[in-house]
Amino acid sequence: MEISKDRTLKPDTTFKIGGPAKFFARIETPAELREVLAFRKTHNLNLFVLGGGSNILVSDRGFDGLVIHPVNKGITVVEEGAREIELRIQAAETWDDAVGFAVERQWWGIENLSHIPGQAGAALVQNIGAYGAQLCDIFQSAEVMEVTTGEIRILDREACRLGYRSSIFNTTHEGRFIILSLRIRLAKLGRPNLQYPDVCEYFEQGRGTSPSLVEIRKAIIAIRDAKFPFPREEKGGNAGSFFKNLLLTEAEYLRLEDQIQRNFNQDLVAKLRALARKFQPAERIKIPAAFLIDACGLKGYRIGGTQVNPTQSLVLLNQGGATARDVLSLACHVRRTVYKKTGVAIQLEPELVGFTPAELAEFMSLE
Ligand SMILES: Cc1cc2nc3c(=O)[nH]c(=O)nc-3n(C[C@H](O)[C@H](O)[C@H](O)COP(=O)(O)OP(=O)(O)OC[C@H]3O[C@@H](n4cnc5c(N)ncnc54)[C@H](O)[C@@H]3O)c2cc1C
């Protein structure tokens, strides 16, 4: 195991933005991980675990500490019955390769999560979700290492507390564990999950009502590609949705409707009402943050080298040469404008890495 110094993080992120890590280590085994955690302790370093870099924004100054990058790949069958199968996926396995692996073998449950970039370990951190499915639907347990002791533990579903883009790993226990592998349970005799509006529409256009797993995966990739620019070298970069969607209580929804009534027109109120019905039934009322961003006229808005994606305004684009400061300035402008006009404080989805508390306070303020 080698620890490199002052390694730039830019190429390791899908945003293609960010300065260097003071120390950087690729980790394949628990023994290597313990060794590097001991190095960290001796030198009293800040720690960051870097997966595929698709849900982070790294500061232009970089990260003043140790970056650990897991590289342990592999998928194994750990239990198999007539109806279900349980897989262990190593943390550094590419999530979409795991989806492809399951679909090829006719195992149901993760096909709607096709084409989400990044590693399997990180998929658990924010309980990835898309097109009516979430990791928590099939997740069983995770093997993790405790950062301070090097002890390996198994955390079950309950212990991981998975919610909307959240788990203990990005909330209550942030920084405490490194995920080594996860176990998921898939169905051998599954049924297509076509409830989500975009997926439903896709198959209603004469493409059949009982699609195969391969057809569903193909559909999800086609729907995503039309909206989410999959980060590729030649096209700048992005980190997927930069803002979280809203999950509102009835009272919060009514306050929003009232603000839209006051500050916009009746047409927009009608659209808001239609959206509130679109994702039912659900415990909370889901309103896409993109609806508010578009209503505020921010689609395509630019600052420096960054732009609100003209085709899906949840996404902020690096149009080439953008800095982290450009991205945060744009995010800050979007949040303040939306807050002023609708009273809603939209939340960021990616993790901000290497920023000072003063910078975070400056950019996150709604005033
Ligand atoms: C084009 C595009 C589309 C996207 N679409 C979706 C989508 O539909 N749904 C969705 O939910 N997300 C989506 N995302 C966001 C992102 O792909 C997911 O959040 C993904 O799971 C992040 O994986 P990563 O390996 O890149 O994690 P990173 O960005 O490297 O890290 C994310 C977080 O996980 C932590 N982490 C990583 N590995 C470990 C580990 N082994 N142990 C402990 N902590 C760890 C990091 O420290 C960091 O806090 C999209 C992103 C892009 C660029």
The ligand as a Gaussian input file, in Angstrom:
#p B3LYP/6-31G(d) Opt

LIG

0 1
 C      -24.899000      12.018000     -13.715000
 C      -25.216000      11.657000     -12.302000
 C      -26.442000      11.097000     -12.020000
 C      -26.762000      10.734000     -10.706000
 N      -27.994000      10.181000     -10.447000
 C      -28.323000       9.826000      -9.191000
 C      -29.606000       9.247000      -8.918000
 O      -30.416000       9.038000      -9.806000
 N      -29.894000       8.909000      -7.645000
 C      -28.997000       9.091000      -6.625000
 O      -29.341000       8.763000      -5.475000
 N      -27.783000       9.654000      -6.847000
 C      -27.427000      10.021000      -8.105000
 N      -26.207000      10.595000      -8.341000
 C      -25.297000      10.853000      -7.225000
 C      -24.201000       9.779000      -7.028000
 O      -23.961000       9.065000      -8.207000
 C      -24.566000       8.786000      -5.939000
 O      -24.765000       9.457000      -4.724000
 C      -23.462000       7.746000      -5.743000
 O      -23.897000       6.751000      -4.846000
 C      -22.156000       8.336000      -5.219000
 O      -21.160000       7.334000      -5.334000
 P      -19.616000       7.687000      -5.403000
 O      -18.893000       6.390000      -5.302000
 O      -19.312000       8.518000      -6.564000
 O      -19.447000       8.489000      -4.036000
 P      -18.521000       9.756000      -3.711000
 O      -19.060000      10.942000      -4.430000
 O      -17.097000       9.431000      -3.913000
 O      -18.822000       9.903000      -2.151000
 C      -20.104000      10.239000      -1.681000
 C      -20.112000      10.117000      -0.152000
 O      -19.969000       8.755000       0.236000
 C      -18.850000       8.608000       1.117000
 N      -18.251000       7.282000       0.849000
 C      -17.870000       6.789000      -0.346000
 N      -17.438000       5.535000      -0.212000
 C      -17.539000       5.216000       1.100000
 C      -17.240000       4.053000       1.885000
 N      -16.759000       2.928000       1.339000
 N      -17.455000       4.111000       3.237000
 C      -17.944000       5.236000       3.807000
 N      -18.252000       6.352000       3.130000
 C      -18.051000       6.338000       1.789000
 C      -17.939000       9.773000       0.771000
 O      -17.049000      10.068000       1.845000
 C      -18.960000      10.861000       0.526000
 O      -19.425000      11.357000       1.743000
 C      -25.840000      10.967000      -9.656000
 C      -24.590000      11.546000      -9.949000
 C      -24.279000      11.878000     -11.263000
 C      -22.936000      12.489000     -11.547000

